[in-house]
Amino acid sequence: EIAIAEAFGLDYTPPRRVSGQPTKAGLILLAAGSGQVLHSLGLAYFEKAGDEMVAAVPSYGSIERSWEEYGGVVHRVPLKNYTHDLDGMLKKVHAGTKMVAICNPNNPTGTIVPYKDLEAFIDAVPKSVLVVVDEAYVEFVADDNYQTSIGLASTRDNVISVRTFSKIFGLAGVRVGYAIAHPDINQKLSKYHYNNGISLYGKVAAEAALTDYSHKHNSRQLAIDVKQYFEDEFEAMGLEYIRSESSFMLVNLKRDARPIGRALSQRRISVSDAERRWDMKGWMRVSVGTKEESETFITALREILTTTL
Ligand SMILES: Cc1ncc(COP(=O)(O)O)c(C=O)c1O
C-alpha cells in the first residue's frame, strides 16, 4: 500500500492494526487481481432483487454478469462512436441505482473518457451512486486528454479506481490488483477478501514492478509502435479499425470473422472473436505482441484474407 501511495503521491497513513480486532481498510485496498475487486463490488453493493446498475456495452462486463446472477438489473447503454455515452448513462441513473461501471480505457474498444467528462459525470450522479472506474489498461494511454481517476477516488466518497498489475506489468498469473477509494468503500469490499488475497511473492513482485520504470516505458512504447504498425497495415488492407489507447485493437474484417480466427489459430495466433464476445459482427480484437509476433500476425492475416476469401 505504501509503495502504491508513493507512486501516486497520495497522502496515505496505513490503518492502525489493533491486535485481536479486524484490520481496518485504508485508501488503498490490495487484492488478488483487479478481478477480485470487481467481484467483491458486486457482492458488497448488491442488496436485493431488482437493484440497478448502469454500464456500457460493449465493455468488460464482469460486474454486470455477477449483478445479473444475483438478481439485479443492469442498464446497458450502447457506446457512442465506440466510447462511453455518459449522457445516455446518466439518463439511466435513478433513485434505485447502486452503481455505475466505466471501463477507461474501455475493453474491447480501447477508447477513453476524457477527465473533464468523467468529472462532470461524477458531479452529476447522486452521491449515493458508486462510480467504478476500471483502469486496468491505464498505463498504455498516450492521449493528453486522459487523466487517471485516482484524484477523484482519493477525494470523493463515491468513486473507486480499480487497477491491476496484470496488464502493462505482465503479472497476470501473479494475481495482484488494487483499488483506491474512500476507506469506507474499501472496508465494505475487504469483508469479501481473505486478508488481501495476495501472497508475499505477489507483493514483492508488484512492489518491484512499480519502480521498474524502464519495463513500463518499454512496454508502453512497444504498444504505441505496434498499434501504429497495425493502423498502417489495416489501412493498406482497406480495413476499418478503432484507434486504441490500450494494448489491443478492434479491426473490422467486414466478413465473417470466425473462419479467419480459426485459420489464425491453426497458425498458433490467438485473437478474440468480437462477434461472439461483444456481438460485433465482422470484428476481431487483436492484442499487441512483440514486433515479430505482430508482424507474423499481419502477414498471416494478409495471406488468409487474400487466399481463402
Ligand atoms: C478491463 C479489465 N478489467 C479487469 C480485468 C481483470 O484483470 P485482473 O483480474 O487480472 O487484474 C481485465 C482482464 O482482462 C480487464 O480487461
The ligand as an SDF file (V2000), in Angstrom:
LIG
                    3D

 16 16  0  0  0  0  0  0  0  0999 V2000
  -10.9110   -4.1120  -18.2560 C   0  0  0  0  0  0  0  0  0  0  0  0
  -10.4320   -5.2170  -17.3840 C   0  0  0  0  0  0  0  0  0  0  0  0
  -10.5740   -5.0950  -16.0510 N   0  0  0  0  0  0  0  0  0  0  0  0
  -10.1660   -6.0480  -15.2140 C   0  0  0  0  0  0  0  0  0  0  0  0
   -9.5930   -7.2050  -15.6800 C   0  0  0  0  0  0  0  0  0  0  0  0
   -9.1900   -8.2630  -14.6810 C   0  0  0  0  0  0  0  0  0  0  0  0
   -7.8070   -8.3870  -14.6400 O   0  0  0  0  0  0  0  0  0  0  0  0
   -7.0360   -8.9810  -13.3640 P   0  0  0  0  0  0  0  0  0  0  0  0
   -8.0320   -9.6660  -12.5110 O   0  0  0  0  0  0  0  0  0  0  0  0
   -6.0120   -9.9000  -13.9170 O   0  0  0  0  0  0  0  0  0  0  0  0
   -6.4350   -7.8000  -12.6710 O   0  0  0  0  0  0  0  0  0  0  0  0
   -9.4150   -7.3840  -17.0520 C   0  0  0  0  0  0  0  0  0  0  0  0
   -8.8070   -8.6180  -17.5840 C   0  0  0  0  0  0  0  0  0  0  0  0
   -8.8020   -8.9010  -18.7520 O   0  0  0  0  0  0  0  0  0  0  0  0
   -9.8450   -6.3590  -17.9280 C   0  0  0  0  0  0  0  0  0  0  0  0
   -9.7180   -6.4640  -19.2520 O   0  0  0  0  0  0  0  0  0  0  0  0
  1  2  1  0
  2  3  1  0
  2 15  2  0
  3  4  2  0
  4  5  1  0
  5  6  1  0
  5 12  2  0
  6  7  1  0
  7  8  1  0
  8  9  2  0
  8 10  1  0
  8 11  1  0
 12 13  1  0
 12 15  1  0
 13 14  2  0
 15 16  1  0
M  END
$$$$
